[in-house]
Amino acid sequence: MALKCGIVGLPNVGKSTLFNCLSKAKAQSANFPFCTIEPNIGVISVPDDRLEALSEIVNPQKLVSTTVEIVDIAGLVKGASKGEGLGNKFLANIRETNAIIHVLRCFEDDNIVHVDGSVDPVRDKETIDMELQLKDLETLEKIYDKNIRTARSGDKVAQKVINTIEKYIAHLGAGYSARSLDVSEEELAIILDLHLITSKPVLYMCNVDEISVRTGNRHVEAVREAVKGESAEVLLIATAIEAEIAELEDVEEQIMFLKELGLEKPGVHYLIQATYKLLNLQTYFTAGVKEVRAWTIVKGTRAPQAASVIHTDFEKGFIRAEVIAYDDFISLGSEQACRDNGKLSVEGKEYIVKDGDVMNFRFNV
């Protein structure tokens, strides 16, 4: 399944540097606002140690990771919802993403200009939130105006739309994002097609200096306090360090560099994994001589729908799924050994795929 995440934040907080580290596509990065005018797009492989472990057993011709599309969206400023700083175009780019990675500057550096003159990540967050909320309010008010006359005439469907819209308008007008509003499934279905920006799940990425990358600092603590009611994850990353790691071609050099800093993995690995968790995603594998491959699905997906990720014909003609738990595959060392030891199960249409399942689908069309 296609997954697209947008990196947002005020100018000069480290968005383009983070994007470069993620995709190794060299987006322009400079010390002035609006360096990024068009959104840079990069496709990145999702790191998964399980894929490598399966590959060592199967020894396939090809190894294929699942991917995420990352969009580096140009810096927003106050007034973006009204078109300031090419805001309308930037906001349209955000609307097309599945999730938002909100980068906040949590480091002091007099050599890097802050658009508001001082470092205050909570203020920066509130600036971005307000602009996105205002844009959503504009969207909601248009739908309200479109439906209000029909609702007043007694149309039951239009009345439900208006009631839901009014609830969202009140919530956003009070300074809250759409994702934090408690609504019914029916109300959520009404609002879904509007693709409200603030309904998207968000991950806060605190860009810190090297000293603060493990333990954080006062700016990080202020962010955590500000978002504690949002059920949102806060991650730390030092984009300056990540940029150095990304420049090292040799894996052993990367490992050595990380050890010197007291880190286990690059921060971008944790970011990608956190994005998966944010979107309620998981991975299953197919493992054969031609290729070992990772596939992304939403948690709770049944076998036929999981098969459709490979090809729609797999779902249409689904017969059964042959399933081996990842741990069993690794411990026994082969598909045949799993068969011999009763660790391969045959599942039907109602089977809910588990994270790490190694699967083979039987179908007929």
N, C-alpha and C positions, 0 to 999 in steps of 0.2 A: 504494500500500500504506500502511496506517495505521502510523505510527511514533510511539511514545510514549517520552519521556525523563523520568526523575525527577530532580529537583534535591534532593540530600540534604546534610546537614551538621549540626553542632551548632547550638544556638540562637545568634542574633546573629553569624553569620559572613557574612551578606549574601545569603542564599538568596532571600528575597522581593524584595529590591531587584533582583537579577539577573532574577528572573521578570518583574518589572514592565518592565525594559528589553527583555526578549525579546518579551513579548506586548502591552505597553502596557495590559494589564488591571491596574488598580490594586489589587494585593493589599495588605492592611494590612501596614505595615512599622513596627516600633517597637522601642525599646531595652529589651525585657524578654523572657525566655524564653517559649515557647509562645504567641507572638503569632499564629502560624498553627496553628489547631486542625484545620480541615478542609483537605484539599488543594485549592489553587487550580489550575485547569486553563485553559490558554490555547493557542490554535492559531495558529502563526506561519508566515509565508511564508518559504521558503528563498531567500535572495538568490543570484541567478545572473545574471551579466552577459551570458551567452550568450542568455538569454531576451529581454533587451532588444534585443540586436543582431539577433536573428531578427525581432523585432517591427518594427524600423525598416525592414527589407526587405519584409516581407509586409504590414505595415499592417493588422492584423486588427481586427475589431470588439471583440475581448476578449483580454486577456492573463491567463493563469492560471499562477501559481507552484505548485510542489509544497509541501506543508506538513508541519510536525512538531507534535505535541501535547506540550506541556511541562506537567509536573505539579510544583507546588511542594509538597513533602512536609514536614510540620512537623518542627521540630528534634528530633533524637534525643538521648537522654542515656544515661548509664550505667544499666543495668538495663532498657533498652527491650525486650530479648528476653523479660524476665519481666513486662512490662506496665507498667514505670515510665514516667511521663509520657505515658500513653496509647499506649505503645510498640507494643502488638500491632496497633492500628489503623494506625499509621504504617507498620509493616513490611508489612502487607497491601497498602498503597498502592504500596510499592516493588515488590512481587512482580508487579504488573500491568504494569510498564514493560519496554521492550526494552533500555534502557541506563541507566546511572547517571551523572549529573554530580555529582561530589563536590566541594562548595565548601569551601575551607579558608581560614581567616582568616590572612593573611600581612601584616597591617599593625598598627601600634601606634596606639592612640587611647584615652586615659584616660577619654574621655567615653562610650565604648561598652563596656558591661559584658561581660566574658567569663564564661561559665557556670562555668568552672573557675578563674577569678581571674587568669589570665595567658595571654599569647599563645604558643602552642606547637602549630603545625599538625601536626607529626608525632604528638604525643600525641593530638590531636583525631582524626586519621585512624585511629589504633590503637583509639580508643574506639568509633568507628563500625564499623570492621572487626570488632571483637570481638563487638559486639551482633548484627551480621548473621550472623557465623559461628555464634554460639550458636543463633540462630533456625534456621539451616540444619541444625545438629546435631539440634535437636529434631525437625525434619521427617524426617531420615534415620533417627533412632532409632525413630520410629513405623512407618516402612516396614520396618525391620529386624525389629521385634517381630511385625509382620503376616506376614512371610515365613519366619521362622526355623524354625518347626515343620514347614512343608511342605518346606523345604530339607533338614532332617534326615531326612525320610522318603524321600529319594532323588530328589525332583523336580528335574530338570535345570535347568528355567527358573528356579525359585526359588533354586537354588544359585548361578546366575549373578548373580541380583539381589543375593543376600547378599554374594557376593564383591566386587561393585562397591560396594555400600553400605559394606562394611568399609573399602575403600580410601579412600573419601571421608571417612568418620568419622575415620580416622587422620590424614588430611591436614588436615582442619578442626581436629581436636583439637590439632594441633601449631601452630595459629595462622595457617594459610594459608587463602586463599580458594579456592573450588571452581574458579574460572576458571584457576588456575595449575597444576592437576593434569594431568599427561600421561596420557591414557587412550585406549583404542581407540575406533573408531567404534561398535562394539557396546556398549561400556560407556557411551559418551555417550548412545546411544539409550535405554538403560535409565534413565538419570538425567534425561533431557530433560523428561518429563512432571511431574517434581517441581517445576519452575520455581524451582530454588534461587536465592536472592537473590545470593549471592556468585559465581554462575556468569555473571552478566550482565557485559558489558563495561563498563569504568568509565573516565571521563575526569576527571582532577583539575584543578580550576579554582582557581588561587591568586588570591584577592581581595587586591589590593595597593593602596597609596596612589598618588597621581599621579606622584610622583618615581620610583617603582619600576616603572611600567607597561611601560617599554621594556627595561630591563636586569635587573629582578628585585631581590632582596635576600637577606639571610642566611636568612630563613624559606623563601623559594622554593628556595634551594639545598638546604636541609635536606629539603624535600619531594622534590626530584629524587633525592637520595641514597637516601631511604627507599623510593622506588618503582622504582628502577632495574632490579630483577629482575622487574617485573610486565609489561613490554612495554606500559606505559600511557603515554598522552600527558599532558603537563603544560602547561597554558595559563595565561597571565597575563591578568587583567582587573581594572580599577579600577571597581567598580560605582558609585562616586560620580561618576566621569566619564561612565559609560554612562547614568546617570540624567539628567545634564544634556543629553546628546546626544538622548536620547529625548524630552525636553521641547521640543526645537527642531523646529517643524513644517516649516520651509523647508529643503530639501535643501542649498542653497548655504550657508546658515548652518552646517549640520552639517559640510560640507566645510571651511569656514573654521575652525571650532572644532577639528577634527581636525588641520589643518595647524599651527595654533598649538601643539598638543601634540606635533607631530612624528609623528603617526599617519596611516596611509593609510586605514584603515577602522575602524568601530566594532568593539570586541572581540567583540560578540555574533555578528558575521558569521563570524569565525574559529571561534567556538564551534560554530555550526551546521555549518560545513564539516567540522570535526573530528569531530563526531558522525556525520556521513555516513561518513567514513573508518572510524570505530570499528565501525560496523555493516556494513561492506563493501558500501555502497550506491553506486549511480551513477544518472545521469539520462539519459533520452532525450527527444526532443521530437516533437510533431506540430505542423505549421505550415500553416494554411489561412486563408482570408479571414475565416471565422467566429471562429476563435481560434488563438492560438499558445499551446501548453501544455507544461509540464514534467511528466514522469512518473518516479516513483522505482521502481527495481528493484534486486535484489541482483546484484552482479557475477557474471558467468557465466550469466545467464539467457538461455534460447533465445527466438527470435522469438515462437512461439505463446504462451509463458507471459508474455512482456512485453506481448503484445496483450491478455491476460486482465486486465491492470491497468486497461485502458480499459473492457472489458466481457467477461464470461465467454463470450459468443457469439463474440467475435473468436477465441478459442482453439479453441472447438468446431468452428467452420467455417473454420478457417485455410486459406488457399490459398497465399498468398505475402506477402512484405514487400518494399516498395520502399524502399531505404535510400540516404540521402545523408549523407556525413560532414559534420559541422558546419563544419569549415574550408573544405570545397569549396563549401558553400551560401553562406557569407559571402563568399568570394573571387570566386565567379561571379555572385552577386547575385540568383539566382532558381532555382526548381525547374526551369523550362524550360531555362535555360542549363546546368544540371547534366545534364539529359537530352541536350541537344545536344552536350555535350562528353564524353559517356560516363562521367559521374561518378555516375549513378544505377544502383545494382545491384539486381537482383531476387534475393531470397534465400528459401530454403525453411525447413523446420521445424528444421533442424539449426543454423541461423545463430545465433551467440552475439552478442547485442547489445553494441555498444561505447558507452562513455560519450560523450554528445554526438550520437549518431546522430539524424538527422531522418528519421522513419519514416512510411510510409503502408501500412496493412494492407488486403489483399484477403481477403474471407471470404464464405462462403455457408452459411446455416443453413436 
